[in-house]
């Protein structure tokens, strides 16, 4: 028996909840129809760190517009990521501030 896959909405809610518990300020555009195409799903700030994260399903693909935004933000010094449900342990480590390879 296969468990149902977590939706992107559920995945995002879990990340925002964890990030807020850890003191991050989180921004997500709820209606992006009038916004610039490709801007990352989440923008988070805590202290001197800023993270832009594009959220995808385990099989979802990053669009060209999303790649352009992530590259521009990275060039400006923002930590940029493409996060998938399978990356939860790594995401937790990044939000806590531990190296991504540390097991929690």
Secondary structure by P-SEA (a helix, b strand, c coil): cccccccaaaaaaaaaaaaaaacccccccccccccccccccbbbbcccbbbbbbbbcccccccaaaaaaaaaaaaaccccccccccaaaaaaaaaacccccccc
